Structure formats: C-alpha cells, structure tokens
Amino acid sequence: MDDSGRSAQRFELVVRLAQDGATRTASVRGQDIYAVTAPIVIEAALRLLAPEYRQSGALALAEAVDPVDLLRALHGPARHLVGDAESPISRSGG
C-alpha cells in the first residue's frame, strides 16, 4: 500500500492490433490495476447505455465501443496512455 491507501503495484496494459499489413499499438499504464477496473466498466456501461448507441448482439468490448477512445477517457494523473493509435485502422462492422 502507498500513503493514499492504494496498491503500490504498477501495471501496463498493452493492446496491439494487426490488420491488412498495418499494426497499431495502444497502452495504458499506472498504479493499482484494481482502481482502474471499475472506471473501465463504468465508462463502457455509460457508452452502451447512451441513447445514441445502436449496436446489438454478442460483441467483444472492442467491437462495441472504440477501444482507443475508451482508453483516452481513462487518462488521468494515475494513468498514462501511449502508442501509435492516432492513425486508426479502419474497423468493419456495425
């Protein structure tokens, strides 16, 4: 535990997408992965419950919402987003 009561453990979550010969990478790093899990779930739920959301069916989270945008929404003092996701690979589907 650190002085603020959070786990002192550091984490890095890396996502790499390879499609049509192009590869993109995004990652988020920070402290206390358990303090990040809840915001991910809440942010995803808010997006899925938004009135303008129109997709349905069985979808992976990265199919249901834009994963880079979701990671960017989590950016804060305890997290740092890095990668080359500024040049997104086109996504097919809904």
GROMACS elastic network, one bead per residue, 0.5 to 0.9 nm:
[ bonds ]
;  ai    aj funct       b0    kb
    1     4     6  0.77338   500
    1     5     6  0.55058   500
    1     6     6  0.53605   500
    1     8     6  0.50204   500
    1     9     6  0.81800   500
    2     5     6  0.54077   500
    2     6     6  0.55781   500
    2     7     6  0.62556   500
    2     8     6  0.53142   500
    3     6     6  0.74870   500
    4     7     6  0.88319   500
    5     8     6  0.85979   500
    6     9     6  0.86112   500
    6    31     6  0.80587   500
    6    32     6  0.62960   500
    6    34     6  0.89888   500
    6    35     6  0.78975   500
    7    10     6  0.83118   500
    7    31     6  0.71565   500
    7    33     6  0.81897   500
    7    34     6  0.81633   500
    7    35     6  0.86002   500
    8    31     6  0.64786   500
    8    32     6  0.63407   500
    9    30     6  0.87112   500
    9    31     6  0.58068   500
    9    32     6  0.55491   500
    9    33     6  0.77459   500
   10    29     6  0.74844   500
   10    30     6  0.57373   500
   10    32     6  0.61245   500
   10    33     6  0.74450   500
   11    28     6  0.83267   500
   11    29     6  0.55377   500
   11    30     6  0.56097   500
   11    31     6  0.60344   500
   11    32     6  0.70800   500
   11    33     6  0.62797   500
   12    27     6  0.68338   500
   12    28     6  0.57742   500
   12    30     6  0.66357   500
   12    31     6  0.87687   500
   12    33     6  0.86703   500
   13    26     6  0.84924   500
   13    27     6  0.53897   500
   13    28     6  0.53984   500
   13    29     6  0.62505   500
   14    25     6  0.71494   500
   14    26     6  0.59889   500
   14    28     6  0.67044   500
   14    29     6  0.85129   500
   14    83     6  0.89494   500
   15    24     6  0.82822   500
   15    25     6  0.56805   500
   15    26     6  0.53619   500
   15    27     6  0.59258   500
   15    28     6  0.88685   500
   16    23     6  0.69403   500
   16    24     6  0.57246   500
   16    26     6  0.65759   500
   16    27     6  0.84898   500
   17    22     6  0.80752   500
   17    23     6  0.54804   500
   17    24     6  0.52548   500
   17    25     6  0.63826   500
   17    26     6  0.88057   500
   17    89     6  0.83241   500
   18    21     6  0.66640   500
   18    22     6  0.55916   500
   18    24     6  0.65502   500
   18    25     6  0.88053   500
   18    89     6  0.86133   500
   19    22     6  0.54040   500
   19    23     6  0.64382   500
   19    24     6  0.87187   500
   19    89     6  0.73263   500
   19    90     6  0.89191   500
   20    23     6  0.84037   500
   20    89     6  0.87422   500
   22    89     6  0.74088   500
   23    84     6  0.89369   500
   23    89     6  0.80487   500
   24    83     6  0.75619   500
   24    84     6  0.58230   500
   24    85     6  0.57727   500
   24    86     6  0.88063   500
   24    87     6  0.77068   500
   24    88     6  0.72205   500
   24    89     6  0.73877   500
   25    82     6  0.82293   500
   25    83     6  0.51758   500
   25    84     6  0.56042   500
   25    85     6  0.60144   500
   26    68     6  0.71900   500
   26    71     6  0.85554   500
   26    81     6  0.70954   500
   26    82     6  0.57251   500
   26    84     6  0.63453   500
   26    85     6  0.57529   500
   27    71     6  0.81349   500
   27    80     6  0.80536   500
   27    81     6  0.56054   500
   27    82     6  0.53239   500
   27    83     6  0.61391   500
   28    71     6  0.71477   500
   28    72     6  0.88862   500
   28    74     6  0.87709   500
   28    75     6  0.80332   500
   28    79     6  0.62773   500
   28    80     6  0.54215   500
   28    82     6  0.64073   500
   28    83     6  0.88276   500
   29    33     6  0.88531   500
   29    78     6  0.80531   500
   29    79     6  0.52967   500
   29    80     6  0.52765   500
   29    81     6  0.66836   500
   29    82     6  0.83396   500
   30    33     6  0.74364   500
   30    36     6  0.86026   500
   30    77     6  0.85360   500
   30    78     6  0.52550   500
   30    80     6  0.63676   500
   31    34     6  0.88025   500
   31    35     6  0.80685   500
   31    36     6  0.84777   500
   31    78     6  0.61557   500
   31    79     6  0.72407   500
   32    35     6  0.55034   500
   32    36     6  0.69904   500
   32    78     6  0.86138   500
   33    36     6  0.50873   500
   33    37     6  0.63973   500
   34    37     6  0.52506   500
   34    38     6  0.72683   500
   35    38     6  0.63697   500
   35    39     6  0.74586   500
   36    39     6  0.55181   500
   36    40     6  0.63895   500
   36    41     6  0.89021   500
   36    74     6  0.81538   500
   36    78     6  0.89993   500
   36    79     6  0.85856   500
   37    40     6  0.52756   500
   37    41     6  0.64086   500
   37    42     6  0.87555   500
   38    41     6  0.51711   500
   38    42     6  0.61044   500
   38    43     6  0.85157   500
   39    42     6  0.50174   500
   39    43     6  0.58687   500
   39    44     6  0.83703   500
   39    74     6  0.71477   500
   40    43     6  0.52434   500
   40    44     6  0.60888   500
   40    45     6  0.85068   500
   40    70     6  0.76927   500
   40    71     6  0.80983   500
   40    74     6  0.73059   500
   41    44     6  0.52107   500
   41    45     6  0.60493   500
   41    46     6  0.86129   500
   42    45     6  0.50555   500
   42    46     6  0.61147   500
   42    47     6  0.86505   500
   43    46     6  0.52085   500
   43    47     6  0.63591   500
   43    48     6  0.87402   500
   43    70     6  0.70928   500
   43    73     6  0.77962   500
   43    74     6  0.81618   500
   44    47     6  0.51926   500
   44    48     6  0.61940   500
   44    49     6  0.86176   500
   44    61     6  0.78464   500
   44    64     6  0.87642   500
   44    65     6  0.73050   500
   44    70     6  0.73191   500
   45    48     6  0.50592   500
   45    49     6  0.60335   500
   45    50     6  0.85064   500
   46    49     6  0.51776   500
   46    50     6  0.60749   500
   47    50     6  0.52139   500
   47    51     6  0.88254   500
   47    52     6  0.88727   500
   47    53     6  0.70925   500
   47    64     6  0.89270   500
   47    65     6  0.72386   500
   48    51     6  0.84436   500
   48    52     6  0.89273   500
   48    53     6  0.60621   500
   48    54     6  0.85813   500
   48    55     6  0.85666   500
   48    64     6  0.76441   500
   48    65     6  0.77464   500
   49    52     6  0.84080   500
   49    53     6  0.68660   500
   50    53     6  0.54412   500
   50    54     6  0.89341   500
   51    54     6  0.80158   500
   53    56     6  0.89394   500
   54    94     6  0.85056   500
   55    59     6  0.87508   500
   55    64     6  0.69865   500
   55    94     6  0.62753   500
   56    59     6  0.76506   500
   56    64     6  0.83837   500
   56    94     6  0.86074   500
   58    64     6  0.89733   500
   59    62     6  0.78990   500
   59    63     6  0.57253   500
   59    64     6  0.58148   500
   60    63     6  0.51711   500
   60    64     6  0.62560   500
   60    65     6  0.88050   500
   61    65     6  0.61241   500
   61    66     6  0.83972   500
   61    67     6  0.76630   500
   62    65     6  0.55178   500
   62    66     6  0.60671   500
   62    67     6  0.51932   500
   62    68     6  0.88413   500
   63    66     6  0.71231   500
   63    67     6  0.81021   500
   63    91     6  0.85842   500
   63    93     6  0.81605   500
   63    94     6  0.83152   500
   64    67     6  0.86593   500
   64    94     6  0.85186   500
   65    68     6  0.88836   500
   65    69     6  0.80519   500
   65    70     6  0.72976   500
   66    69     6  0.53491   500
   66    70     6  0.61736   500
   66    71     6  0.87759   500
   67    71     6  0.61842   500
   67    72     6  0.85661   500
   68    71     6  0.50930   500
   68    72     6  0.61042   500
   68    73     6  0.86279   500
   68    85     6  0.68712   500
   68    86     6  0.87992   500
   68    88     6  0.87620   500
   69    73     6  0.62327   500
   69    74     6  0.88463   500
   70    73     6  0.51535   500
   70    74     6  0.66922   500
   71    74     6  0.51790   500
   71    75     6  0.66469   500
   71    81     6  0.72457   500
   72    75     6  0.51819   500
   72    76     6  0.88336   500
   72    81     6  0.69109   500
   73    76     6  0.83756   500
   74    79     6  0.73470   500
   74    80     6  0.88890   500
   74    81     6  0.86691   500
   75    78     6  0.77815   500
   75    79     6  0.54704   500
   75    80     6  0.60429   500
   75    81     6  0.64066   500
   76    79     6  0.52051   500
   76    80     6  0.69121   500
   76    81     6  0.89532   500
   77    80     6  0.74486   500
   82    85     6  0.82525   500
   83    86     6  0.78882   500
   84    87     6  0.65308   500
   84    88     6  0.83021   500
   85    88     6  0.55516   500
   85    89     6  0.84282   500
   88    91     6  0.84736   500
